[in-house]
Amino acid sequence: FTEHTEANTVSVDAFLWDDNDVDELCEAGKLPRNMCLECNSRKTQPLNFVSHSLSIPELNFVFTEALPSVGGVEGGLVVDVGSRLGCVVYAAIVLGGAKESVGV
């Protein structure tokens, strides 16, 4: 992520807005997709999009495919370090069958 800077990156929560939602927001002019390299005006260069959350398909993969292949979390405890909205905490219970899930 060395090419990602505060000026050229937009943080979008992938749990709340998937790629189609982002496209719709950009098309509606509610979210910029470009920026100027000289003045940081968001008019000429594509911006980088990053998420600090897992998307719903990523959560589904983690809790229904990846973790079960190594023993899973069913009946266990999941601790989500850095939890904000709690999407991993929620998915651990709903998708992974964890007995307890805690966000810190």
C-alpha positions as CSV (number, residue, x, y, z in Angstrom):
1,F,0.0,0.0,0.0
2,T,3.0,2.4,-0.4
3,E,1.2,4.2,-3.3
4,H,-1.9,4.8,-1.0
5,T,-1.8,8.2,0.7
6,E,-4.3,10.2,2.6
7,A,-4.8,12.5,-0.4
8,N,-5.4,9.7,-3.0
9,T,-7.3,7.2,-1.0
10,V,-11.0,6.9,0.0
11,S,-11.9,4.6,2.9
12,V,-15.1,2.7,2.2
13,D,-16.5,0.1,4.6
14,A,-16.9,-3.1,2.5
15,F,-19.3,-4.6,5.1
16,L,-21.7,-1.7,4.6
17,W,-21.1,-0.9,0.9
18,D,-20.2,-3.5,-1.7
19,D,-18.6,-2.6,-5.0
20,N,-22.0,-2.1,-6.7
21,D,-23.0,0.4,-4.0
22,V,-19.7,2.3,-4.4
23,D,-20.3,2.4,-8.2
24,E,-23.8,3.7,-7.7
25,L,-22.5,6.4,-5.2
26,C,-19.8,7.4,-7.7
27,E,-22.2,7.6,-10.6
28,A,-24.6,9.7,-8.5
29,G,-21.8,12.1,-7.7
30,K,-21.9,11.4,-4.0
31,L,-18.5,9.7,-3.9
32,P,-15.5,10.9,-5.9
33,R,-13.6,8.5,-8.0
34,N,-10.8,10.8,-9.3
35,M,-8.4,13.4,-8.0
36,C,-6.0,16.0,-9.5
37,L,-2.3,15.3,-9.0
38,E,-1.5,19.1,-8.8
39,C,-4.1,20.5,-6.5
40,N,-5.8,17.4,-5.0
41,S,-9.1,18.4,-6.6
42,R,-11.0,15.2,-7.2
43,K,-11.4,15.6,-10.9
44,T,-8.7,13.9,-13.0
45,Q,-7.0,10.8,-11.6
46,P,-8.6,7.5,-10.3
47,L,-8.5,7.2,-6.5
48,N,-7.6,4.1,-4.6
49,F,-10.4,2.4,-2.5
50,V,-9.6,0.5,0.6
51,S,-11.7,-1.0,3.4
52,H,-10.9,-1.7,7.0
53,S,-13.7,-4.2,7.2
54,L,-14.3,-7.6,5.7
55,S,-17.1,-7.7,3.0
56,I,-20.0,-10.0,3.4
57,P,-18.5,-12.5,0.8
58,E,-15.2,-12.4,2.6
59,L,-16.8,-13.0,6.0
60,N,-18.7,-15.9,4.4
61,F,-15.5,-17.4,3.0
62,V,-13.7,-17.1,6.3
63,F,-16.4,-18.6,8.5
64,T,-17.8,-21.2,6.1
65,E,-14.7,-22.3,4.1
66,A,-11.3,-21.2,5.5
67,L,-11.8,-21.7,9.2
68,P,-13.8,-25.0,9.0
69,S,-10.9,-26.4,6.9
70,V,-8.6,-26.0,9.9
71,G,-11.0,-27.0,12.7
72,G,-13.4,-24.1,12.6
73,V,-14.8,-22.0,15.5
74,E,-18.1,-23.9,16.2
75,G,-18.8,-23.8,19.9
76,G,-15.7,-21.8,20.6
77,L,-14.7,-18.2,21.4
78,V,-13.7,-15.6,18.7
79,V,-12.0,-12.4,19.7
80,D,-12.0,-9.6,17.0
81,V,-9.2,-7.2,17.9
82,G,-9.9,-3.8,16.4
83,S,-13.6,-4.4,16.2
84,R,-15.7,-1.3,15.3
85,L,-19.1,-2.2,13.8
86,G,-18.8,-5.8,14.9
87,C,-19.2,-7.5,11.6
88,V,-16.7,-10.2,12.5
89,V,-18.2,-10.6,15.9
90,Y,-21.7,-11.0,14.2
91,A,-20.4,-13.4,11.5
92,A,-18.5,-15.6,14.0
93,I,-21.9,-16.4,15.7
94,V,-24.1,-16.5,12.6
95,L,-21.8,-18.0,10.0
96,G,-19.2,-19.8,12.2
97,G,-21.3,-21.2,15.0
98,A,-19.1,-19.7,17.7
99,K,-20.5,-20.0,21.2
100,E,-19.1,-16.6,22.1
101,S,-17.7,-13.7,20.1
102,V,-16.1,-10.6,21.6
103,G,-14.9,-7.4,19.9
104,V,-12.2,-5.3,21.5
